[in-house]
């Protein structure tokens, strides 16, 4: 038999994420939280502990996930190129997305 999996699906910054305890995630910048700070996410859409699955309508009552902000940073640079044919117009820009790395402390 496989070991039981304890995970949750949360909504953070308008995105839905599947998280397990101890997991590290890279998400969009959390401007309201400083590095080293812990906070709770109350928007839990589903909690699963083995065969015991609770699905919210839309949220699971009395469920929360505690996250800890490890660091703030920026992602890899991507290049955005614009080209128009027959007019010799070329333009290239770079972009680095602001990101935060968070760790899932516990699922309650």
C-alpha positions, 0 to 999 in steps of 0.5 A: 500500500502507498503511504497516505498523502496529506495535501491541500489546494489553496488560492493565493494571489488569484492562483490555485496551488496544490501544497504539501507540508514542507514544500517550497514554492515560488509564487508572485511577489507577496508585497504584504509580507516580509522575509521570515514572516509566517502567515495563514491562508484561509482560502482553502478549496480542498484538503485531502488526508489519504482517503479522507477528502474534504471539498469546499463549497467554495471554501473548506470551513475551519481549514488553513495553511500556514506559509513562511516567506523565505525570500523575495527575488526576481525570476530569470530574464525573458526576452520580448522581441517585436518585429515588423516585416518590410519596414526594418523595425525591430525592438527587443525588451527584457523582463524579470518577474518579481517573485517570492519563495515560500515554504508550507509550514503546516496544513490545519 
